[in-house]
Amino acid sequence: MKKGFILFVLLVTFLGISAQEKRKDTVKTEVVNVVTKYNPKIADAKKIQINPTVELLKKDKKKKLEYTIFSAPVASTFVPKSGAIKGIDVGVKERIYKNYFAAGYGNYASPFFETFLHHSSRFKNEFGFQAKYLASEDNIRNTSLNSNFSNFTIGAFYKQQARYFDWKITLNSERNQYNWYGLPNLMFTEPTINGINEKQIYNYFDVSGEVKFKDSYIDYGKLNLSYFTDRYETSEILAKFDAKLDFPLNFLSPTLNDIAIKTSIEYLKGSFKDGYDNFDAINYGTLTILLNPEYKNSYKSFSYKVGLKFYSSIDSENKSNNHLFIPELALETTVFENYVNIYGGFSGGLHTNTYKNFTEENPYVSPTLFVTQTLEKSNFFVGLTGKILSNLSYNIKAGSKSEEDKPLFIRNASKSNGTNNIVNGFSILGYEYGNSFYIYYDDVKTTTFFTELEYDFSKKIAFKLQGVYNQYKMENALENWNLPTIEASLTSTYKNNKWYATSNIFYVSERKDVLYNDTYPSSIGGIQTISSFVDVNLNGGYHFNDKFSAFLKFNNILNTQYQRFANFDTQGFQVLGGITYKFDF
């Protein structure tokens, strides 16, 4: 009560003095709750992501806020002076809306729609809804089979803030349709082509819940359940629980930070109806438990993180158990403030591969895969980051990684010689014409060099250059199948009050795949080289006002007929245009 009374008196006194200073304040003060930034992404083709995750320890460290009030009685010599209030130039601020929708249409008969709806209440809860649809109905030139596709995603969330914790529940669903249209270089007859059912449909449903605690030893807890199926009666269930605990050490010394303990329990269960070489079902399932204590702190100019990962993995189908200890270390120090920072360390981990992850990387895999985990035994890295000039920053990184059972994509051999749709009395399925891929696991050592430059030419124009070089050493494989040696990208952006534009140039070097001597089963008869390619894209738009905008997107401007995977040609020059509308309820 005493503290509250003193604060009340000080507040009344301050308000009394402020009333003498200003007659009228014409500058309005508003509180804006930014919920989401309107930035719709219209992506009719997946682009290359080569930017590695670099954890900078100093940025991750939470800083304790300290408030100090120095109060001393002084003789007041202030005499209020009347005068006009001077205007404050705050520039032009873009209004942020909670909701938007975008719609467009492009060549190759490509409809596009995207929306995000959001609402929050005074009772500290909020909920949202999002949906996106993109399709291409026309076929790619010179393809005998249908090559259209469609992607549809929909989701919703609800979030509630409570006194001691916040909780959130999210629902997501996807439906993606593709075609195995990449036939090998065989002379397929027209009746054989007409007898191929090349369509594949992936369905995905996901529900997740998250709880974040306030002022507790428990930082957060997350539970995720997902179900994935396809047109060939494949089913995959993935359940995962994550939690993070914080244990204080300041009772030992005030300079010690908390120890964070990350825990995870992951259960994967899946099955394919048939194998590629027989009609026996393929089942897979793993239970993985992770315990990962880690400690972050700094000493003088050094920031560091030390940790230990303990994995316990149980393979229920292959009757095998694995228990692993993997140490972690990350260091960072400043050599020249803002200009040269050195970081490095080593890590590793046990990664759970899933059928859904494989279809995201390559949607043309066959539903006959062997699915197992990949062990990253070691990952050593060292790098430099900083600025060359005040508006030119860089990040250079070199690393060496050793992996056991790294998945590689290899094309399946065809069961048809081009004139038949039936083998041994059974119909050949749509993915058995040499137009799908299987997973080949191998132990791989990868040496990587990564470079990134960012240049802010002005407040309106910026450039970003990325490049990565990978050198692979395979244990058994003849080649680094479908793994490019060089990947690079150049991105430039421009924005003013009305116009905006972004250009992307991607480069991917040659890749290797196999050639077969005969129909399945067959030995490898040679190596197919998939040519390197350059993909140039440009998109931009115009803001008519705060609510209405128009956009125009150009993909593959050079009209290059390249292949991302063997025999799967991509669309040529693409254009997509439309409008966006932002609003509040």
C-alpha positions as CSV (number, residue, x, y, z in Angstrom):
1,M,0.0,0.0,0.0
2,K,2.8,2.4,0.8
3,K,4.5,1.8,-2.5
4,G,1.2,2.2,-4.4
5,F,0.5,5.5,-2.6
6,I,3.9,6.9,-3.4
7,L,3.6,6.0,-7.0
8,F,0.2,7.6,-7.1
9,V,1.5,10.9,-5.7
10,L,4.5,10.9,-8.2
11,L,2.1,10.3,-11.1
12,V,-0.2,13.2,-10.1
13,T,2.7,15.5,-9.7
14,F,4.1,14.5,-13.1
15,L,0.8,15.1,-14.8
16,G,0.5,18.5,-13.2
17,I,3.8,19.6,-14.5
18,S,3.0,18.2,-18.0
19,A,-0.2,20.1,-18.1
20,Q,1.8,23.4,-17.7
21,E,4.1,22.4,-20.6
22,K,1.6,21.8,-23.3
23,R,-1.7,23.4,-24.1
24,K,-2.7,21.0,-26.8
25,D,-0.9,18.0,-28.3
26,T,-1.8,17.5,-32.0
27,V,0.4,14.4,-32.3
28,K,-1.9,11.4,-31.7
29,T,-0.5,8.4,-30.0
30,E,-1.9,5.1,-31.0
31,V,-1.2,1.5,-30.1
32,V,-1.0,-0.8,-33.1
33,N,-1.1,-4.5,-32.5
34,V,0.8,-6.0,-35.4
35,V,-0.7,-9.5,-36.0
36,T,0.7,-10.4,-39.3
37,K,2.6,-8.8,-42.2
38,Y,0.9,-9.0,-45.5
39,N,3.4,-10.7,-47.7
40,P,1.6,-13.3,-49.9
41,K,3.9,-15.7,-51.7
42,I,2.8,-16.9,-55.1
43,A,4.9,-19.9,-55.9
44,D,4.0,-22.1,-58.7
45,A,7.3,-24.0,-58.6
46,K,9.5,-24.9,-55.7
47,K,12.8,-23.0,-55.8
48,I,16.1,-23.9,-54.4
49,Q,16.8,-23.1,-50.7
50,I,20.5,-23.1,-50.0
51,N,20.8,-20.8,-47.1
52,P,22.1,-22.8,-44.1
53,T,21.0,-22.1,-40.6
54,V,23.7,-20.3,-38.7
55,E,23.1,-19.9,-35.0
56,L,24.6,-16.7,-33.6
57,L,24.9,-17.2,-29.9
58,K,24.8,-13.6,-28.8
59,K,21.6,-13.0,-30.6
60,D,19.9,-16.0,-29.1
61,K,20.8,-15.0,-25.5
62,K,18.0,-13.3,-23.6
63,K,18.9,-10.1,-22.0
64,K,17.7,-9.3,-18.5
65,L,15.9,-5.9,-18.4
66,E,17.0,-3.7,-15.5
67,Y,15.3,-0.5,-14.5
68,T,17.1,2.0,-12.3
69,I,15.4,5.2,-11.0
70,F,17.7,7.9,-9.5
71,S,15.7,10.3,-7.5
72,A,17.1,13.4,-5.7
73,P,15.5,16.7,-4.7
74,V,16.6,19.6,-6.8
75,A,15.7,23.2,-6.9
76,S,13.3,23.8,-9.8
77,T,14.4,26.7,-12.1
78,F,12.1,25.7,-14.9
79,V,9.7,28.4,-16.2
80,P,7.0,27.2,-18.6
81,K,7.2,29.0,-21.9
82,S,4.2,29.0,-24.3
83,G,4.8,28.3,-27.9
84,A,3.5,26.4,-30.9
85,I,3.8,22.7,-31.1
86,K,6.3,21.7,-33.8
87,G,5.3,18.9,-36.2
88,I,7.1,15.6,-36.3
89,D,7.9,14.1,-39.6
90,V,7.4,10.4,-39.2
91,G,7.3,9.6,-42.9
92,V,4.7,7.5,-44.7
93,K,3.8,4.4,-42.8
94,E,2.2,1.5,-44.4
95,R,-1.1,0.4,-42.8
96,I,-1.1,-3.2,-41.6
97,Y,-4.4,-5.1,-42.2
98,K,-5.3,-8.3,-40.5
99,N,-6.9,-10.0,-43.5
100,Y,-6.2,-10.4,-47.2
101,F,-7.1,-12.4,-50.2
102,A,-5.3,-12.7,-53.5
103,A,-6.5,-14.2,-56.8
104,G,-4.9,-14.6,-60.2
105,Y,-4.6,-16.6,-63.4
106,G,-1.7,-17.5,-65.7
107,N,-0.8,-19.4,-68.8
108,Y,-0.7,-23.2,-68.7
109,A,-4.3,-22.6,-67.4
110,S,-3.1,-21.8,-63.9
111,P,-5.6,-20.5,-61.4
112,F,-4.4,-19.1,-58.1
113,F,-6.1,-18.1,-54.9
114,E,-4.8,-17.3,-51.4
115,T,-6.4,-15.9,-48.3
116,F,-5.7,-15.2,-44.7
117,L,-8.4,-14.2,-42.1
118,H,-7.5,-13.2,-38.6
119,H,-9.4,-11.9,-35.6
120,S,-8.4,-11.1,-32.0
121,S,-10.6,-10.1,-29.1
122,R,-10.1,-8.0,-26.0
123,F,-10.0,-11.2,-23.9
124,K,-6.5,-12.0,-25.2
125,N,-7.5,-14.7,-27.6
126,E,-7.2,-14.9,-31.4
127,F,-8.0,-17.2,-34.2
128,G,-7.1,-17.3,-37.9
129,F,-7.9,-19.2,-41.1
130,Q,-5.7,-19.6,-44.2
131,A,-6.1,-21.3,-47.6
132,K,-4.1,-21.5,-50.8
133,Y,-4.8,-23.1,-54.2
134,L,-2.5,-23.3,-57.2
135,A,-2.9,-25.5,-60.2
136,S,-1.8,-25.9,-63.8
137,E,-4.2,-27.7,-66.1
138,D,-2.2,-27.6,-69.4
139,N,0.4,-30.1,-70.2
140,I,4.1,-29.4,-70.6
141,R,5.1,-29.5,-74.3
142,N,6.4,-32.8,-75.7
143,T,5.1,-34.9,-72.9
144,S,3.0,-38.0,-73.8
145,L,1.3,-38.3,-70.4
146,N,-0.6,-35.7,-68.4
147,S,1.8,-33.3,-66.6
148,N,-0.7,-31.1,-64.9
149,F,-0.6,-30.5,-61.1
150,S,-2.6,-28.9,-58.3
151,N,-1.7,-27.9,-54.7
152,F,-4.3,-27.0,-52.1
153,T,-3.7,-26.2,-48.4
154,I,-6.1,-25.1,-45.7
155,G,-5.6,-24.4,-42.0
156,A,-6.9,-22.7,-38.9
157,F,-5.6,-21.9,-35.4
158,Y,-6.9,-20.7,-32.1
159,K,-4.7,-19.0,-29.4
160,Q,-5.5,-18.1,-25.9
161,Q,-3.4,-16.1,-23.4
162,A,-3.8,-17.0,-19.7
163,R,-2.2,-15.8,-16.5
164,Y,0.4,-18.5,-16.2
165,F,0.7,-19.8,-19.7
166,D,-0.4,-19.3,-23.3
167,W,-1.8,-22.1,-25.4
168,K,-2.4,-22.6,-29.1
169,I,-4.0,-25.3,-31.3
170,T,-3.6,-25.6,-35.0
171,L,-5.2,-27.7,-37.7
172,N,-3.8,-28.1,-41.3
173,S,-4.6,-30.1,-44.3
174,E,-3.1,-30.6,-47.8
175,R,-4.1,-32.2,-51.0
176,N,-1.5,-32.3,-53.8
177,Q,-1.9,-34.0,-57.2
178,Y,1.0,-34.9,-59.5
179,N,1.6,-37.2,-62.5
180,W,4.4,-39.6,-63.2
181,Y,4.9,-38.1,-66.7
182,G,8.7,-38.6,-67.1
183,L,8.8,-41.6,-69.3
184,P,12.3,-42.9,-70.3
185,N,13.7,-42.8,-73.8
186,L,11.8,-45.9,-75.0
187,M,9.5,-46.2,-78.0
188,F,6.2,-46.4,-76.3
189,T,3.3,-47.2,-78.6
190,E,0.0,-45.3,-78.5
191,P,-2.0,-48.1,-77.0
192,T,0.6,-48.5,-74.2
193,I,0.5,-44.7,-73.5
194,N,-3.3,-44.8,-73.3
195,G,-3.1,-47.7,-70.8
196,I,-0.9,-45.8,-68.3
197,N,-2.7,-44.3,-65.3
198,E,-0.1,-41.8,-64.2
199,K,-2.0,-39.8,-61.5
200,Q,-0.8,-39.6,-57.9
201,I,-2.6,-37.8,-55.1
202,Y,-1.2,-37.0,-51.7
203,N,-3.4,-36.2,-48.7
204,Y,-2.1,-34.8,-45.4
205,F,-3.8,-33.9,-42.1
206,D,-2.1,-32.4,-39.1
207,V,-3.2,-31.3,-35.7
208,S,-0.8,-29.7,-33.2
209,G,-1.0,-28.1,-29.7
210,E,1.5,-25.9,-28.0
211,V,1.7,-24.5,-24.4
212,K,4.2,-21.7,-23.5
213,F,4.6,-21.1,-19.7
214,K,5.4,-17.8,-18.0
215,D,7.9,-17.6,-15.2
216,S,8.2,-21.4,-15.0
217,Y,10.9,-24.0,-15.1
218,I,9.0,-25.4,-18.1
219,D,9.5,-23.3,-21.1
220,Y,7.1,-24.9,-23.6
221,G,5.5,-28.2,-24.6
222,K,4.4,-29.2,-28.1
223,L,2.4,-32.1,-29.3
224,N,1.9,-32.9,-33.0
225,L,-0.1,-35.6,-34.7
226,S,-0.1,-36.1,-38.5
227,Y,-1.5,-38.6,-41.0
228,F,-0.3,-38.9,-44.6
229,T,-1.9,-41.1,-47.4
230,D,-1.8,-41.4,-51.2
231,R,-3.8,-42.9,-54.0
232,Y,-2.2,-46.3,-53.6
233,E,-3.4,-47.0,-50.0
234,T,-0.2,-45.9,-48.4
235,S,-0.5,-44.7,-44.8
236,E,1.9,-42.9,-42.5
237,I,1.3,-41.7,-38.9
238,L,3.8,-39.4,-37.1
239,A,3.4,-38.4,-33.5
240,K,5.9,-36.1,-31.8
241,F,6.1,-34.5,-28.4
242,D,8.7,-31.8,-27.7
243,A,9.4,-29.9,-24.4
244,K,12.0,-27.6,-23.1
245,L,12.9,-27.2,-19.4
246,D,15.1,-24.5,-17.9
247,F,17.0,-25.1,-14.7
248,P,18.6,-22.1,-13.0
249,L,22.2,-22.1,-11.8
250,N,22.3,-18.6,-10.3
251,F,22.1,-20.0,-6.8
252,L,25.7,-21.2,-7.5
253,S,26.9,-18.0,-9.1
254,P,25.0,-14.9,-10.4
255,T,27.1,-15.1,-13.6
256,L,25.7,-18.6,-14.6
257,N,22.8,-18.9,-17.0
258,D,20.1,-21.5,-17.0
259,I,20.7,-25.0,-18.3
260,A,18.2,-25.8,-21.1
261,I,17.1,-29.4,-21.5
262,K,15.2,-30.2,-24.7
263,T,13.3,-33.4,-24.8
264,S,11.6,-35.2,-27.7
265,I,9.5,-38.4,-28.1
266,E,8.8,-39.3,-31.8
267,Y,6.8,-42.2,-33.1
268,L,6.6,-43.1,-36.8
269,K,4.5,-45.9,-38.3
270,G,3.8,-46.4,-42.0
271,S,3.1,-49.0,-44.6
272,F,3.1,-49.4,-48.4
273,K,0.6,-51.7,-50.0
274,D,3.1,-53.3,-52.4
275,G,6.8,-53.5,-53.1
276,Y,8.3,-52.7,-56.5
277,D,9.4,-56.2,-57.1
278,N,6.5,-58.1,-55.5
279,F,3.1,-57.7,-53.9
280,D,4.3,-57.9,-50.3
281,A,3.5,-55.0,-48.1
282,I,6.4,-52.8,-46.8
283,N,6.1,-51.8,-43.2
284,Y,8.3,-49.4,-41.2
285,G,8.2,-47.9,-37.7
286,T,10.5,-46.3,-35.2
287,L,10.3,-44.8,-31.8
288,T,12.9,-42.2,-31.0
289,I,13.6,-40.5,-27.7
290,L,15.9,-37.5,-27.4
291,L,17.4,-35.9,-24.3
292,N,19.4,-32.7,-25.1
293,P,20.8,-30.6,-22.3
294,E,22.7,-27.5,-23.4
295,Y,24.3,-24.5,-21.8
296,K,24.9,-21.1,-23.3
297,N,27.0,-18.3,-21.9
298,S,29.7,-15.8,-22.7
299,Y,33.2,-15.0,-21.4
300,K,34.7,-11.7,-22.4
301,S,34.4,-11.5,-26.2
302,F,33.5,-15.2,-26.5
303,S,30.0,-16.7,-26.7
304,Y,29.7,-20.4,-26.5
305,K,27.2,-23.3,-26.3
306,V,27.9,-26.8,-25.1
307,G,25.5,-29.6,-25.2
308,L,25.0,-33.4,-25.4
309,K,22.4,-35.3,-27.4
310,F,21.3,-38.6,-26.2
311,Y,19.2,-40.7,-28.6
312,S,17.4,-43.9,-28.0
313,S,15.9,-45.4,-31.2
314,I,13.8,-48.5,-31.5
315,D,13.1,-50.0,-34.9
316,S,10.0,-52.1,-34.4
317,E,10.0,-53.7,-37.9
318,N,13.7,-54.6,-38.1
319,K,14.0,-55.5,-34.4
320,S,17.0,-53.2,-33.8
321,N,17.8,-50.7,-31.1
322,N,20.4,-47.9,-31.1
323,H,21.6,-45.7,-28.3
324,L,23.8,-42.7,-29.3
325,F,25.7,-39.9,-27.6
326,I,26.5,-36.9,-29.8
327,P,28.3,-33.9,-28.3
328,E,27.7,-30.3,-29.4
329,L,29.9,-27.3,-29.3
330,A,29.5,-23.8,-30.8
331,L,31.8,-20.8,-30.4
332,E,31.6,-17.2,-31.6
333,T,33.9,-14.2,-31.0
334,T,34.4,-10.8,-32.4
335,V,37.7,-9.8,-33.9
336,F,36.7,-6.4,-35.2
337,E,33.4,-5.0,-34.0
338,N,30.7,-5.2,-36.8
339,Y,33.3,-6.2,-39.4
340,V,34.8,-9.6,-38.5
341,N,33.1,-12.3,-36.4
342,I,34.4,-15.8,-36.2
343,Y,32.1,-18.8,-35.4
344,G,32.6,-22.5,-35.5
345,G,31.8,-25.8,-33.8
346,F,30.6,-29.3,-34.4
347,S,27.3,-31.1,-34.0
348,G,25.3,-34.1,-35.3
349,G,22.0,-35.8,-34.9
350,L,19.6,-38.6,-35.8
351,H,17.1,-37.6,-38.4
352,T,13.8,-39.5,-39.0
353,N,13.0,-39.8,-42.7
354,T,9.3,-39.9,-43.7
355,Y,7.4,-40.7,-46.9
356,K,5.9,-37.2,-46.7
357,N,9.3,-35.6,-46.6
358,F,10.5,-37.6,-49.6
359,T,7.4,-36.5,-51.6
360,E,8.1,-32.9,-50.7
361,E,11.6,-33.1,-52.1
362,N,10.7,-35.3,-55.0
363,P,6.9,-35.8,-55.7
364,Y,7.7,-38.5,-58.3
365,V,8.9,-41.2,-55.9
366,S,7.1,-44.6,-56.1
367,P,4.9,-45.7,-53.2
368,T,7.3,-48.7,-52.6
369,L,10.1,-47.1,-50.5
370,F,12.3,-48.5,-47.8
371,V,12.2,-45.8,-45.0
372,T,14.8,-45.7,-42.3
373,Q,16.6,-43.1,-40.3
374,T,19.8,-41.1,-41.2
375,L,22.6,-40.6,-38.7
376,E,24.6,-37.4,-38.9
377,K,27.7,-38.7,-37.2
378,S,29.5,-35.4,-37.2
379,N,29.2,-31.9,-38.7
380,F,32.2,-29.7,-38.3
381,F,32.0,-26.1,-39.4
382,V,33.8,-22.8,-39.2
383,G,32.9,-19.4,-40.7
384,L,33.3,-15.6,-40.8
385,T,30.5,-13.1,-40.7
386,G,30.4,-9.3,-40.6
387,K,30.5,-6.3,-42.8
388,I,32.9,-5.2,-45.6
389,L,31.2,-1.8,-45.8
390,S,28.4,-0.3,-43.8
391,N,25.9,-1.5,-46.4
392,L,27.7,-4.7,-47.5
393,S,27.6,-7.8,-45.3
394,Y,29.0,-11.3,-45.8
395,N,28.9,-14.8,-44.4
396,I,31.5,-17.4,-45.4
397,K,31.3,-20.9,-44.1
398,A,33.2,-24.2,-44.6
399,G,32.1,-27.5,-43.2
400,S,32.6,-31.2,-43.3
401,K,29.7,-33.6,-42.6
402,S,29.6,-37.4,-42.3
403,E,26.3,-39.2,-42.7
404,E,25.2,-42.8,-42.4
405,D,22.3,-43.9,-44.6
406,K,21.9,-40.7,-46.5
407,P,18.9,-41.0,-48.9
408,L,19.6,-40.6,-52.6
409,F,17.0,-40.5,-55.4
410,I,17.5,-43.0,-58.3
411,R,15.1,-43.7,-61.2
412,N,13.3,-47.1,-61.2
413,A,13.7,-49.4,-64.1
414,S,10.7,-49.8,-66.4
415,K,8.6,-53.0,-66.4
416,S,7.4,-52.3,-69.9
417,N,9.4,-52.4,-73.1
418,G,7.1,-49.8,-74.6
419,T,4.6,-52.1,-76.2
420,N,2.9,-53.8,-73.2
421,N,0.9,-52.8,-70.1
422,I,0.8,-56.3,-68.6
423,V,3.6,-58.5,-67.2
424,N,3.1,-62.1,-65.9
425,G,-0.6,-61.6,-66.0
426,F,-0.6,-58.4,-63.8
427,S,-1.2,-54.9,-65.0
428,I,1.7,-52.5,-64.8
429,L,1.0,-49.7,-62.4
430,G,1.3,-46.0,-63.3
431,Y,4.7,-45.6,-61.6
432,E,6.3,-48.8,-63.1
433,Y,7.2,-47.5,-66.5
434,G,10.6,-46.1,-65.5
435,N,8.9,-42.8,-64.5
436,S,9.4,-42.9,-60.8
437,F,12.2,-42.9,-58.2
438,Y,13.3,-45.1,-55.3
439,I,15.5,-44.3,-52.3
440,Y,19.1,-45.6,-52.2
441,Y,20.9,-45.2,-48.9
442,D,24.6,-44.7,-48.7
443,D,27.3,-43.5,-46.2
444,V,28.4,-40.1,-47.5
445,K,31.0,-37.5,-46.5
446,T,30.3,-34.0,-47.7
447,T,32.7,-31.1,-47.8
448,T,30.8,-27.8,-48.2
449,F,31.9,-24.2,-48.9
450,F,29.2,-21.5,-48.6
451,T,29.3,-17.8,-49.4
452,E,26.6,-15.2,-48.9
453,L,26.8,-11.4,-49.7
454,E,24.1,-8.8,-49.0
455,Y,24.3,-5.3,-50.4
456,D,21.8,-2.6,-49.5
457,F,22.3,-0.2,-52.4
458,S,19.7,2.2,-50.9
459,K,16.6,2.1,-48.8
460,K,14.7,1.0,-51.9
461,I,17.1,-1.4,-53.6
462,A,18.9,-4.4,-52.1
463,F,20.9,-7.4,-53.5
464,K,21.6,-10.9,-52.1
465,L,24.1,-13.4,-53.6
466,Q,24.4,-17.0,-52.3
467,G,26.5,-19.9,-53.5
468,V,27.3,-23.3,-52.2
469,Y,29.9,-25.9,-53.4
470,N,29.5,-29.5,-52.2
471,Q,32.1,-32.3,-52.7
472,Y,30.8,-35.8,-52.0
473,K,32.6,-39.0,-51.1
474,M,30.4,-42.0,-51.5
475,E,30.9,-45.3,-49.7
476,N,29.3,-47.6,-52.2
477,A,27.4,-45.5,-54.8
478,L,29.0,-45.0,-58.2
479,E,27.9,-41.4,-58.3
480,N,26.4,-38.8,-56.0
481,W,23.0,-39.6,-57.5
482,N,20.8,-36.5,-58.1
483,L,23.0,-34.3,-55.9
484,P,24.3,-31.1,-57.5
485,T,27.8,-30.0,-56.9
486,I,27.1,-26.2,-57.2
487,E,24.0,-24.2,-56.4
488,A,23.8,-20.5,-56.5
489,S,21.1,-17.7,-56.5
490,L,21.0,-14.0,-57.0
491,T,18.1,-12.0,-55.6
492,S,17.4,-8.3,-56.0
493,T,14.5,-6.3,-54.5
494,Y,13.1,-2.9,-55.2
495,K,10.3,-1.1,-53.3
496,N,8.9,2.4,-53.1
497,N,5.5,3.8,-52.1
498,K,3.7,2.4,-55.1
499,W,5.9,-0.1,-56.9
500,Y,7.7,-3.2,-55.8
501,A,9.7,-5.8,-57.7
502,T,11.8,-8.9,-57.0
503,S,14.1,-10.8,-59.3
504,N,15.5,-14.3,-58.7
505,I,18.2,-16.1,-60.7
506,F,18.9,-19.7,-59.8
507,Y,21.7,-22.0,-61.0
508,V,22.0,-25.7,-60.5
509,S,24.9,-27.7,-61.8
510,E,24.8,-31.2,-63.5
511,R,23.4,-34.2,-61.7
512,K,23.7,-37.9,-62.4
513,D,21.1,-40.7,-62.7
514,V,21.2,-44.3,-64.0
515,L,20.5,-46.0,-67.3
516,Y,19.4,-49.6,-67.4
517,N,20.3,-52.4,-69.8
518,D,16.9,-53.9,-70.1
519,T,13.4,-53.9,-68.4
520,Y,13.1,-54.6,-64.7
521,P,14.8,-56.4,-63.2
522,S,18.0,-55.1,-64.8
523,S,21.5,-54.1,-64.0
524,I,22.8,-50.5,-64.5
525,G,24.0,-50.0,-68.0
526,G,25.2,-46.5,-67.9
527,I,25.0,-43.0,-66.3
528,Q,22.6,-40.4,-67.5
529,T,23.8,-36.8,-67.1
530,I,21.1,-34.2,-66.3
531,S,22.2,-30.9,-67.7
532,S,22.7,-27.8,-65.5
533,F,20.2,-25.0,-65.8
534,V,19.6,-21.3,-65.0
535,D,16.1,-20.3,-64.0
536,V,15.3,-16.5,-64.1
537,N,12.2,-15.2,-62.4
538,L,10.7,-11.8,-61.9
539,N,7.7,-10.6,-60.0
540,G,6.3,-7.3,-59.0
541,G,3.3,-5.2,-58.5
542,Y,1.6,-1.9,-58.0
543,H,-0.3,-0.5,-54.9
544,F,-3.3,1.5,-56.0
545,N,-4.0,2.3,-52.4
546,D,-3.6,0.8,-48.9
547,K,-6.1,-2.0,-49.8
548,F,-5.9,-2.8,-53.5
549,S,-2.8,-4.0,-55.3
550,A,-2.0,-5.7,-58.6
551,F,0.8,-8.3,-59.1
552,L,2.5,-9.9,-62.0
553,K,4.9,-12.8,-61.9
554,F,7.2,-14.2,-64.6
555,N,8.9,-17.5,-64.2
556,N,11.5,-19.2,-66.4
557,I,11.9,-16.0,-68.4
558,L,14.6,-17.6,-70.6
559,N,12.0,-20.3,-71.6
560,T,14.6,-23.0,-70.7
561,Q,13.4,-26.6,-71.1
562,Y,15.4,-28.0,-68.2
563,Q,14.9,-31.1,-66.0
564,R,14.8,-31.0,-62.2
565,F,14.9,-34.9,-62.2
566,A,15.6,-37.3,-65.0
567,N,13.0,-37.2,-67.9
568,F,10.8,-34.7,-66.0
569,D,10.8,-31.5,-68.1
570,T,9.6,-28.3,-66.5
571,Q,7.2,-25.7,-67.8
572,G,8.7,-23.0,-70.1
573,F,8.0,-19.3,-69.8
574,Q,5.2,-18.7,-67.3
575,V,3.2,-15.6,-66.4
576,L,0.7,-15.2,-63.6
577,G,-1.2,-12.0,-62.8
578,G,-3.8,-11.0,-60.4
579,I,-5.0,-8.7,-57.6
580,T,-4.8,-8.6,-53.8
581,Y,-7.2,-7.0,-51.3
582,K,-6.4,-6.2,-47.7
583,F,-9.1,-5.4,-45.1
584,D,-10.2,-5.5,-41.5
585,F,-13.5,-6.7,-40.1
